[in-house]
Amino acid sequence: MRTVEILVQVVILFLFTGYLNAQSYSSDPEKFLKDVEKDLTRTNRSEGKAIMKEIEPIFLEQFSTAEQNLVIEKANHFVDDLRFRYFPDLADYLYGLINISKKEDRKAQFDQWHEFIGKMDGDRRKKRALTSFITGSRYFFQNQTVYRNRSGSLVWQSREPGKMIFEDEPFLEFENTDLVCRAKGDSIELFNTSGTFSFSENLWRGEGGKVTWERVNFAVDEVWADLRNYEIDMTRSEYEADSVVFSNSFYFDKPLIGGLQDKIFPQPDKSRLSYPRFNSYSTRLPIQNIIKNVDYDGGFAQQAGKFLGRGSADEPATLIISRENKPFMLVEAGSFLIKLNKEEEPDLEGLSR
């Protein structure tokens, strides 16, 4: 008896979660909209009504009969066969239709989107990949968003239009665009880059691009890094890139090769920022007059507006301090921290052995 009781409770629970629809949506366009509105508003009254108010004129006036029939077919398949939730799954599909309707090439976008959906919705095992694709498409159609988490607290966005492609799974593809990440009231940017985004992995695979140190008041042509190939997990507001080509016109006549890190780091006081970060692969980089009358030899790292000299136990970083144009003192340490300030002379902020 106890087992039967639990089974009944489970069945009742499923009936009220929005996964099951006891009756298929009507094939009549107007009745279909009423059916959908009933399901949506039962789950979220205010948002459901807002969605239906926007999509009703689009569905009835813009869509052809063939397009209406396809939408009805997909909605029934999503809810009856794939057990889509009304929110967010079915709602995201409707938002995608709304956003496509605002495109100049609306019909081409509509056809391609449903072609890709059709390649994924025949296998229940791919339901999660399908809902991720539909959700991602919603925001891509809206404003070139590459990735957005559900709450909207983290967004990666392209400044230039991209396109959808399908190679075993759907991707977004962008060429020569600026990639912007926004989170926590702050942003980071990667300029003039190209890449693809995988909906299933939430992964950006990029090629080329430029990162500047403008956040700490250096001009574009003063301090910057050129990227080669790199990857970004877009569920995070940070990334790393190997073998970047770094230029700092204050200290080096030639570029350096090393690793780059950049991340969202909200900090109203720019003097306390520590990103972007570059760390050279070379451990012996001589710099004359890094500070007035001080020569440096060691590894190089730049953290936002700060120069970080690095060494090791076997090869410490060194400062040679001169007096009256002659070496006066040699200082060795594991690291030196020097603050770079365009308006003032650089100053030695601290050192550690």
N, C-alpha and C positions, 0 to 999 in steps of 0.2 A: 504493500500500500504506500509505503514511504517513497518508493521509486516512482510509482505512478504520479504521486503528488508533485514530485520535483519535475517530472517530465511535463506536466500540465503547466507549471509555473514558467518553464523555459519557453514553451510554445506561446504563451500569453505575452511574455517579454518581447519575443521577436515580432509579434503582431503590432507592437506599439513603438518599435525603434525606427520606423521609416524605411526598412529594408524590403518589406513585402507590400505588394499591391494586389488586392484581391481581384481586381477587374482591369483589363487592358484599357488603354486610352482610346477614345473614339477616333475613327478615321475621318470624321467631319472636322474641318479646321476650327470652327468656332467652339464646338463641343470639346475638342481636344484641349483648347486653351482653358476652358472652364474646369476640365478634369485636372489639369496640371496645377491650376491655381488652388484648387481644393486641397491637393496634396501638399503643396508648398506652404500654404498659409496654416495648415494644421501643425506644421513643424515650426515655422517662423512667420508669424502673421505679417509683421511690418515689412520685412525684406521680401517676403513672397509677393505681397501686393505691389511693391516697387518694381520687382522684376517683371511681373505680368503687365503693368502699366506701360513699361518700356517696350516689351517684346510684342505685344498685341498688334500695334499698327505695322511693325516690321513684318511679322509673320503673315498678316492678312493682306497687306498692300504691296510689299516689296517682293516677297517670295513667290516664285511660280508654283503652279500646282504640283509639279514634280518635286520641287524643293520642299514644299509643305509635306508631301507624302513621305519623303525621305526622313524628315525631322520626326514625324509621328512614328515611323518605323523604328528609328533609332531610340527614341524615348521609351517605347514599349520594350524593346530589346534590353535597354539598360536597366529598367526597373524590374521587369518580369524575369528575365533570364540571368542577368548579371548581378541582380540584387543591389543596384545603385541606391545609396541613400538620397533622400530628397535634398538635403543639405549635408555636405557641400557638393556632392557628385552631380546630381541632375541640375542643380542651380548653376554650377560652373559651366556645364554644357550650354545652358541658355544664355549665360553671360558671354560665352564665346560667340554665339550667334549674334547677339546684340553688337558686339565689338566688330565682328566681320562686316556687319551691315553698314558700318561707317567708312569702309574702305572704298577707294576709287575702283579697285579691281575686285569688287565684292563677289561676283560670280566665280571668278577663278579661285579666289581664296576659299569660298564655300566648297567648291568641288574638290580642291586639293585636300582640305582638312578632312572631309568625309571619306576621301579615298584612303588617307592614312588611318583614320579611325577604323575603317573597314578591314584593314590589314591586321588590326589588333583585337577587335571585339568578338572574334569567333572562338576564342579560347579563354575560359574562365580563369585559367592559371595566370593570365596576363592582365587580370582586372586591375591590379595595383598599378602596373605600368600604364594602363589605359587611363585611369583616373588622374595619374600624375601628368600625363600628356595633355589631357583636357584642361586641367587646372592651369598648367603652364601656358597653354595656348591662349587661354582667356586673357592673361596679362600681357603676353606677347602681342596679341592683336590690339590691345588697348593702348600701349605706349612703348613698344619695343623692349619691354621687360624681359630679361634673360632668365632671371630666377627671383622668386619672391616667396618668403615663408608665409605660412597661413595667417599669421597676425599682422604681416606687413611691416614688422620691426626690422627686417633685413631685406634689402632689395639690391640686385645687380641689374644695371640697365645699360643699353646701348644708345649712343646718340645718333647712330645712323640706322636705316632700315636693314633688316636681315631677311632671310628666307628660310622656309622649312624644306628639309630634304629627308628622304627615307632610304636608309641602307640597313636592312634587317630590323632597324628600329628608327623612330623619328629623331631628328636633330634640328637644331637651329644653326645657321651658318651666317657669319658676318665678315665683311671685308673692310679694312681701313676705317675703323670706327674708334671712338673713345668709349672705354668701359668705365662705368661709375658704380661704386658701391656706397650705399647709404645705410647707416645704422646708428643708433644712439645719438641722434642729432648731429652726426658728423659724416664726412665722406672722404673717400680716397679715389684717385683717378689713374687710369692707365691709358695713355694717348696713342692714337694711330696704330692700333693692333688689329689682328684678324684672328678668327678662331671659330670653333664649333662647340655647341653645348648639347650634352646628352641628357635628356629628360630622365632616363632610368637611373643614371649615376649622379645626377646633379653636378656634373663635372664639365668644366670649361677647359678645352685644349687650345692654347693660344700660340701664336707665332708672331714674333716681332712686337714692337711697342716701345713706349718711352715713359719713364717715371721721372718726374721733376721734384725738386725740393722747394717749390713755391710756398708750401705751407709754412716754411720757416724763413720766408722773405728772400730766398735766392731766386734770381731770374732764371728763365728757361735755359738760357745759354751759359749759365755759370756753373750749376751743379745738376747733373742728370745721369740716368742709367738707361742704356738701350738693351732691351730683352731679346732673347733668341726664342727658343721653344720653352714653354712653361705650362703648368696646369694649375687650376684653381678649383678647390672644393667650394662650391658656391653656397653651401649651407653655413659657411663661416665668413666672417668679415676680415679675413686676412689671407695672405698667400706668401709663398717663397718662390724664388727663381734662381737657378744655377747659371753660372758662366755668363753673367751679364757684363756688358762693357760700360764701365763707369768713368765719367769725366768730372773733374773738379778743377776749374780754371784758376783757382787760387793757389794750388799746390803742385799740380802736375801738368807737364807739357804733353804727355801722352796718356791715353786711357788705361785704366786698370781692369783686370778680369777678377771677378769674385761673385759672391752670393748676395742676393737682395731679399729683404723682408719688408713687407708693408702691411699695415693693419689699421683698422679704426681704433683711434686712441683719443677719445674726447678730452680735450684739455684747453680751456680758454687762455691759459698763460702759455704763449708759444715758446717761452724759454724752457719750459718743462716737457716739451714734446720729445719723443724718442724715436719716431718713425717719420719717413722711411729710413731703413738701415742698410748700409752696404759694408761688406767685410771682404777685403782683398785676399786672394789666395797667396800672393807673395808675402813673405815675412821680412824682407829687407828692402825698404823703400826710403832712400835718403832724401830728406827735405831740408834745404838750407833756409835759415831765417824763418822757421815756422812761427817763432815769436822773435821779436827784435833781439839780436845777439844770441839766439838759441838755434842750434841745428839739431835735427832729429834723424834717427835711423831705426827702422823697425817695421812691423806690420801696420796696416792702415785700416781703420773702420770709420764710417761716418754714421752717426746716429742723430737724425734730424739736423740740428745746427751745431753738433759737437763732433770734434775730431777725437777719435779714440786710438791712441797708439798702443800696439800690442806686441808682446814678446813672449818668451818661454823661459823655463829654468835654464836651458842650455843656451838659448840665444835671447837674452833680454833686450827689450827696447831701450834705446839710449838717447839722452839729451846731452849735447855738448854746449856748455855755457861759455861765452867769450867775454873778455874784458879788454878794452883797448885793442880790439881786432886780434886777440890771441886767446887760444883755449885756456879757460880758467878752471872749469869744473866738469867732470863727467858724472852723470847720474844714470844709473841703470834701474829698470823696474819692469814688473810684469805688464803694467799698463800705465798710460798717461791719458788724462782727460783734458782736452783743450776746447774751450768754448769759442765758436766762430761767430763774430758779430760784424756785420758789414759797416756799421756806423762807428765802431771802435776797434782798437787793436785787439787781436786775439789774446786771450789770457789763459794761463795755466790754472785750471780749476782744482786739480788734485792729482795725486799719483798713488800707486800702490805697488808694493814689491812682491 
